[in-house]
Amino acid sequence: MAYYTNLPETGFLRLKQIIGPQGPIPVSKSTWWDGVKSGRYPKPVKLGRRITAWRVEDIKKLIENGAP
């Protein structure tokens, strides 16, 4: 839960800030994308042609609901 308190109040997070050993959700990249496809994890927001991010609010809600 230490990572959860370090998240900003609002804004966007890139994938490397969400998953893996540094992120609050300890899953692999392929598991994360499978979860996005199935609806288990929140859908991303395209900020640019090559920039994908997730809303901080969606990630906090996911953690509160007992992710991974």
Protein Blocks (a to p, Z undefined) as FASTA:
>chain_A
ZZmmmpcfbdcddfklmgcjkbmbdcdfklmmmmmmnomaccdddfbfklccddfklmmm
mmmnopZZ
